[in-house]
Amino acid sequence: MTPTLPELLRRWLPAQRWYPARGTPVSLRRVGGIRMQDPDGVVGLEVHLIAVDSGERVDVISVPLSYRSAPLEGADAGLVGEAEHTVSGTAAPRWIYDGTHDPVFVTAWLELMRSQTSTSDHRATGHSVEPFAGRPPRTVPVKSKVLTGEQSNTSVIVDDDELPSIVKFFRVLSAGPNPDVEVGAGLTSAGCSEVPATYGWVAGSWHDPVGEFVDGHPSGALVEGQLSVLREFIGGSEDAWRQACRAALDGVDYTAQAFDLGRATARIHLNLGKVFGTRTASDAERAQFIEGVAGRIEWAWAEAGPAVGEEYADPLQQQLRALRDQQQLPDVQRIHGDYHLGQVLYAPDRGWAVLDFEGEPLRTAAERSRADVPLRDVVGMLRSFDYVSGVVMHGDSGPASGGGYDDGRGERAAGARDWTAACSRAFIDGYQQETGSKLETNSPLFTALWLDKALYEVVYELRNRPDWLSVPVDGVRKALAGQASGVGNSPDGRGPKAD
């Protein structure tokens, strides 16, 4: 007897990198679905919207599927399984694929955006802007390729000489505007060249997963959110993480690139302020912000403290008191929210391009769209440079643990810290030059944001990669010793000096 679709999904979902509850017992409930049409009437196309309930939280995931009467050549990585599937009242064997791996599904999805129409069940609607909106309909399936290595989404490159593009399928959904769509579209309309142009998106609806279920069917109110976004594909690019790690491992100066990245970051922040506005936080917002940061620091310290060292407990409390004494915040605005070197591409003929304005994907869309201080993004990038030094210190033989480095690691560690300090200083200088204002890297707010990020990293490494623990632990200790960024503000703000 062949398995049912729910049985197949229960086996298949936990193995997917984007699945939000791997290793956790869950209940799965269907809270929505979308039917699409293959123009040739050969391939069945659906999207299943499924609530994943772990008991502690409920996530809604998007599972595009295609149903074929024969195996799809070259799509083994996307095979969900084989099952009997009823078509027009007749059961027949079907090969079921993750729709993102099926060119017919991808083509239908693109056409939904291009035509700016709704599916026949009115559960999904496509939106697009020029130049994608003005293109003629596709008459044959596109050539497409699924990118590997992502965690919370699935991205598919569309091979098109005239308009290369990449469609990102959001896997964990949130009701309300997705900040990655909203911010990308806003920055595109403002002509911001530091982000890939947004061409279109798909919005959908599903039942509120916390609503009642009657006879196994959801009865909660319908909520809406974005299911995917289509953007310009930047060919010949490399992500900044790989580029920076290679430079650090080879001992190559990277300060010019870090300086330019600081300027590009500042331009994005300035454009975000123009498009979405900046404002002074109210007293209530200031208090909520400060307590939010302090609460996360205290939560992380409860688990991370022993790894950092109990001798740092008093300095931590001093930093928390200094944070809570803050009477005002810098102006707040939209920011990236999850900024690091892996979110940035470099193309020789274009320069820097920043990706993924989603924020932390497991937060609600409302939380990820909340106004914040741009300094959070700056700290995120500086922490990312700190992790590059960790790659160098670990070398090919694996991460160092404990207090010292042997087999040449001490020398590597010193060189890596110098490399990171120089890049951090250059990044800050570039940012300051573009904004025309000074970053106070010794302020209580900067230190608190650094601790917020670094302590979270300590908790993550304790749970997942204990061999990497030394990297964030060193970052926390630096912050509590009054050297959070590892650099001082340059006296003239002119950026890296030429040799």
C-alpha positions in Angstrom: 0.0 0.0 0.0 1.5 3.4 -1.0 1.7 6.1 1.6 -0.7 9.0 1.7 0.5 12.6 1.1 0.4 13.4 4.8 2.5 10.4 5.5 5.0 11.4 2.9 5.2 14.9 4.2 5.8 13.7 7.8 8.8 11.8 6.5 10.1 14.4 4.1 9.7 17.7 6.1 12.1 17.0 9.0 14.9 16.5 6.6 14.5 20.0 5.0 16.9 22.7 6.1 14.2 25.3 6.3 11.8 23.1 8.5 11.4 25.1 11.7 11.0 22.1 14.2 13.6 19.6 13.3 14.2 17.0 16.1 11.0 18.1 17.9 7.7 16.2 18.1 5.0 18.2 16.4 1.4 18.0 15.1 0.8 19.0 11.5 -2.4 20.6 10.4 -3.4 22.0 7.0 -4.5 25.6 7.3 -4.7 26.5 3.6 -4.0 25.5 0.1 -3.6 27.0 -3.4 -4.4 25.3 -6.7 -2.6 26.4 -9.8 -3.0 25.4 -13.5 -0.4 23.8 -15.8 -1.4 25.4 -19.2 -0.7 22.0 -20.8 -2.9 20.2 -18.2 -0.2 17.6 -17.6 1.4 18.5 -14.2 -0.7 19.0 -11.0 0.3 22.1 -9.2 -0.5 22.9 -5.5 0.7 24.8 -2.5 0.0 23.3 0.9 0.1 25.7 3.9 0.7 23.7 7.0 0.7 24.6 10.7 3.6 23.0 12.6 2.7 22.9 16.3 5.5 22.0 18.6 3.5 22.8 21.8 5.7 25.9 22.4 5.1 27.7 19.2 3.1 27.3 16.0 4.7 28.1 12.6 3.0 28.1 9.2 5.1 26.6 6.4 4.6 26.8 2.7 5.0 23.5 0.7 4.7 23.9 -3.1 4.1 20.5 -4.8 3.9 19.2 -8.3 2.4 15.9 -9.3 3.7 14.0 -12.3 2.7 10.7 -14.0 6.4 9.9 -14.6 9.7 10.9 -12.9 11.1 14.3 -13.6 14.6 14.0 -15.1 17.3 15.8 -13.0 14.9 16.5 -10.1 15.8 13.7 -7.7 16.8 16.2 -5.0 13.3 17.5 -5.0 11.4 14.2 -4.9 9.0 14.1 -1.9 7.9 10.6 -2.7 5.6 8.4 -4.7 1.9 7.9 -3.9 -1.5 7.2 -5.3 -3.1 10.5 -6.2 -6.8 10.8 -7.2 -7.4 12.7 -10.5 -11.0 13.1 -11.6 -12.1 10.3 -9.3 -9.4 7.9 -10.5 -6.5 6.8 -8.4 -3.2 6.7 -10.3 0.5 6.5 -9.3 2.1 9.9 -9.1 5.7 11.2 -8.5 5.4 14.1 -6.1 8.1 16.9 -6.2 8.9 19.9 -4.2 7.5 22.5 -6.6 10.5 24.7 -6.4 12.4 21.9 -8.3 9.8 21.7 -11.1 10.2 24.1 -14.0 6.5 23.8 -14.7 5.6 25.0 -11.2 8.2 27.8 -11.3 6.9 29.0 -14.7 3.3 29.0 -13.5 4.4 31.0 -10.4 6.3 33.5 -12.5 3.2 33.9 -14.7 1.0 34.6 -11.7 3.3 37.6 -10.9 3.8 38.8 -14.4 0.1 38.8 -15.2 -0.8 40.3 -11.8 -3.8 37.9 -11.5 -5.2 35.6 -8.8 -5.4 31.8 -8.8 -8.8 30.3 -9.6 -9.5 29.7 -5.8 -8.5 33.3 -5.0 -6.1 32.2 -2.4 -3.0 33.7 -4.0 -2.4 36.9 -6.1 0.6 38.0 -8.1 2.0 41.5 -8.2 4.8 42.9 -10.4 6.5 46.1 -11.5 8.4 47.1 -14.6 10.3 45.7 -16.3 8.9 42.3 -15.4 5.3 43.4 -15.5 5.6 44.4 -19.2 7.0 41.1 -20.4 5.0 38.8 -22.7 3.6 35.5 -21.4 5.9 32.5 -21.3 4.9 29.7 -23.7 7.5 27.1 -22.5 8.8 26.2 -19.1 11.7 28.2 -17.8 15.1 26.8 -17.2 15.6 27.1 -13.4 18.0 26.0 -10.7 17.4 25.7 -7.0 20.2 27.2 -4.8 21.5 25.0 -2.0 22.6 26.0 1.5 19.8 28.2 2.5 17.9 27.5 5.8 14.7 29.5 6.1 13.8 29.9 2.4 14.3 28.3 -1.0 15.7 30.4 -3.8 15.4 29.5 -7.5 17.5 31.1 -10.3 15.6 31.7 -13.5 17.8 31.4 -16.6 16.8 34.4 -18.7 19.3 36.3 -20.9 17.1 39.4 -21.1 16.1 39.6 -17.4 18.0 37.3 -15.1 16.1 36.8 -11.9 15.8 34.8 -8.7 12.6 33.9 -7.0 12.7 33.3 -3.3 10.0 31.1 -1.8 9.3 31.9 1.8 9.0 28.7 3.7 8.1 29.9 7.2 5.2 32.4 6.8 4.0 35.3 8.8 0.7 37.2 8.5 1.1 40.8 7.4 3.6 42.5 5.0 6.9 40.6 4.8 9.7 43.1 5.4 11.9 41.5 2.8 9.3 42.3 0.2 8.2 45.7 1.6 11.8 47.0 2.1 13.1 45.6 -1.2 10.2 47.2 -3.2 10.6 50.5 -1.4 14.4 50.7 -1.9 13.9 49.7 -5.6 11.4 52.5 -6.1 13.9 54.9 -4.6 16.6 53.8 -7.0 18.9 52.4 -4.4 21.5 50.4 -6.3 22.9 48.7 -3.2 20.0 46.2 -3.3 18.9 43.9 -6.1 15.9 45.3 -7.9 12.5 43.8 -6.8 10.4 42.7 -9.8 7.4 41.1 -8.1 5.8 39.0 -5.3 3.0 36.7 -4.5 0.6 37.3 -1.6 -1.6 34.5 -0.2 -4.1 33.7 2.5 -4.6 30.9 5.1 -6.5 30.3 8.2 -5.2 31.6 11.5 -3.4 28.5 12.9 -4.4 29.2 16.5 -8.1 29.2 15.6 -10.5 26.3 16.1 -10.5 23.1 14.0 -13.8 21.4 13.3 -13.6 17.8 12.1 -10.0 18.4 11.3 -10.6 21.5 9.2 -9.6 25.0 10.2 -12.3 27.5 11.0 -10.2 30.4 12.1 -10.3 33.8 10.3 -8.3 34.1 7.1 -5.0 36.0 7.4 -2.8 37.3 4.6 0.9 37.4 4.0 3.6 37.1 1.3 4.6 33.7 -0.1 7.5 34.7 -2.3 9.4 37.6 -3.9 11.1 37.9 -7.4 14.3 39.9 -7.7 17.1 40.8 -10.1 19.8 38.0 -10.2 23.3 39.4 -9.9 25.5 37.1 -11.9 29.3 36.8 -11.4 28.9 37.8 -7.7 30.4 36.3 -4.6 29.2 36.7 -1.0 31.3 38.9 1.2 31.7 36.1 3.8 33.7 33.9 1.4 35.6 36.8 0.1 36.6 38.1 3.5 37.5 34.6 4.8 39.8 34.0 1.8 41.5 37.4 2.3 42.0 36.8 6.0 43.3 33.3 5.5 45.7 34.5 2.9 46.7 37.5 5.0 45.5 39.9 2.4 44.5 43.5 3.3 40.7 43.9 3.1 40.3 47.4 4.6 39.5 49.1 1.3 36.6 46.6 0.8 35.4 47.0 4.4 35.5 50.8 4.0 33.4 50.7 0.8 31.0 48.2 2.6 30.6 50.7 5.4 29.7 53.4 2.9 27.2 51.1 1.1 25.6 50.2 4.5 25.2 53.9 5.3 23.6 54.6 2.0 21.1 51.9 2.5 20.3 53.3 6.0 19.9 56.8 4.5 17.6 55.5 1.8 15.5 53.5 4.3 15.1 56.7 6.3 13.9 58.6 3.1 11.5 55.9 2.0 10.0 54.8 5.4 10.9 57.8 7.6 12.9 58.3 10.7 11.6 59.5 14.1 12.4 60.1 17.7 11.3 57.2 19.9 8.7 58.1 22.4 9.4 57.5 26.1 7.3 54.3 26.1 9.2 53.1 23.0 12.5 53.9 24.5 11.7 52.0 27.7 10.4 49.0 25.7 13.5 49.0 23.5 15.9 49.2 26.4 14.1 46.5 28.4 14.0 44.3 25.3 17.7 44.5 24.9 18.4 44.1 28.6 16.0 41.1 28.8 17.7 39.3 26.0 21.1 39.9 27.6 19.9 38.5 30.9 18.2 35.5 29.2 21.4 34.7 27.3 23.7 35.2 30.3 21.7 32.7 32.3 23.0 30.0 29.9 26.2 31.6 28.6 27.6 33.0 31.9 29.6 29.9 33.0 31.3 29.8 29.5 32.2 33.5 29.7 33.4 33.4 33.3 31.6 34.4 36.5 34.2 37.1 37.1 32.4 39.0 34.3 29.1 38.9 36.1 29.6 42.2 37.9 30.8 44.1 34.7 27.7 42.7 33.0 25.5 44.2 35.7 27.3 47.5 35.4 26.6 47.6 31.6 23.0 46.8 32.2 22.7 49.6 34.7 24.3 52.0 32.2 21.9 50.9 29.5 18.9 51.4 31.7 20.1 54.8 32.6 19.8 55.9 29.0 17.4 58.8 28.7 17.2 58.9 25.0 17.9 56.8 21.9 19.2 57.7 18.4 16.4 58.2 15.9 14.7 54.9 15.0 13.8 53.7 11.5 13.6 50.6 9.3 16.9 48.6 9.3 18.1 45.3 7.9 17.8 43.5 11.2 20.0 40.4 10.5 23.0 42.0 9.0 26.3 40.1 8.4 28.8 39.3 5.7 26.7 36.4 4.4 23.9 38.9 3.5 26.1 40.8 1.1 27.2 40.1 -2.5 30.0 41.7 -4.4 30.1 41.9 -8.2 33.1 43.5 -9.9 30.9 45.4 -12.4 28.4 46.6 -9.8 29.9 46.7 -6.3 28.1 45.7 -3.1 24.5 44.4 -3.1 22.7 43.7 0.2 20.2 40.8 0.5 17.5 39.5 2.7 15.7 42.2 4.6 13.6 39.6 6.3 15.1 40.2 9.8 15.1 37.2 12.1 12.7 34.7 10.3 11.2 33.1 13.4 9.9 36.5 14.6 6.5 37.8 13.5 6.3 40.1 10.5 5.2 42.9 12.9 8.2 42.4 15.1 10.6 42.3 12.1 9.0 45.5 10.7 9.4 47.5 13.9 11.6 50.6 13.8 15.0 50.1 15.3 18.3 51.9 15.6 20.7 51.6 12.6 23.5 50.9 15.1 22.1 47.3 15.4 23.1 46.6 11.8 26.6 48.1 12.3 27.1 45.9 15.3 25.9 42.9 13.4 28.5 43.5 10.7 31.3 44.0 13.2 30.4 40.7 14.9 30.6 39.1 11.5 34.1 40.4 10.9 34.9 39.0 14.3 33.8 35.5 13.1 36.2 35.8 10.2 39.0 36.0 12.6 37.7 32.8 14.2 38.0 31.0 10.8 41.7 32.0 10.7 42.4 31.0 14.2 40.8 27.6 13.8 42.8 26.8 10.7 42.4 23.5 8.9 42.6 21.4 11.9 39.4 22.6 13.6 38.5 25.2 16.1 40.6 25.8 19.2 39.0 25.2 22.5 40.0 26.3 26.0 42.3 29.2 26.7 45.3 28.9 24.3 46.3 28.1 20.8 49.1 25.6 19.9 50.6 24.4 16.7 51.1 28.0 15.5 47.6 29.1 16.5 48.9 31.8 18.8 50.6 33.5 16.0 47.5 33.1 13.7 45.3 34.4 16.5 47.3 37.6 16.8 47.3 38.2 13.0 43.6 37.4 12.8 42.7 39.9 15.5 44.8 42.6 13.8 43.0 41.8 10.5 39.6 42.1 12.1 40.4 45.3 14.0 41.7 46.9 10.8 38.5 45.9 8.9 36.2 46.9 11.7 37.9 50.3 11.9 37.6 50.7 8.1 34.0 49.7 8.0 33.2 52.2 10.8 35.2 54.9 9.0 33.3 54.3 5.7 30.0 54.4 7.5 30.9 57.7 9.3 32.1 59.3 6.1 28.8 58.6 4.3 26.5 59.6 7.1 28.7 62.6 8.2 28.2 61.6 11.8 30.3 59.8 14.4 29.6 56.4 15.7 30.0 56.2 19.5 31.5 52.7 19.8 32.1 53.1 23.5 28.6 54.1 24.4 26.4 52.0 26.7 24.0 51.5 23.8 26.7 50.2 21.4 28.1 47.9 24.2 24.6 46.6 25.0 23.8 45.8 21.3 27.2 44.1 21.1 26.5 42.0 24.2 23.0 41.2 22.9 24.5 39.7 19.7 27.6 38.1 21.1 25.8 36.4 24.1 23.2 35.0 21.7 26.1 33.6 19.7 27.6 32.0 22.8 24.2 30.3 23.5 24.1 29.1 19.9 27.6 27.7 19.9 27.0 26.0 23.3 24.0 24.2 21.8 25.3 23.5 18.3 29.1 24.0 17.8 30.9 24.0 21.1 34.3 24.0 19.2 33.5 27.5 18.0 32.8 28.8 21.5 36.0 30.8 21.8 34.9 33.3 19.1 31.8 34.7 20.8 33.2 34.3 24.3 36.2 36.5 23.3 33.7 39.0 21.9 31.7 39.1 25.2 34.8 39.5 27.3 36.1 42.4 25.1 32.8 44.2 25.5 32.9 43.8 29.3 36.5 45.0 29.3 35.4 48.2 27.5 36.7 47.2 24.1 33.5 46.0 22.4 34.3 46.8 18.7 38.0 46.1 19.1 38.8 49.5 17.6 38.6 53.1 18.5 37.0 55.8 16.4 39.5 57.1 13.8 40.5 60.7 14.5 39.8 61.9 11.0 37.2 59.4 9.7 38.9 59.2 6.3 39.0 55.4 6.2 41.8 53.0 5.4 45.2 54.3 4.6 47.0 53.3 1.4 50.3 51.4 2.0 
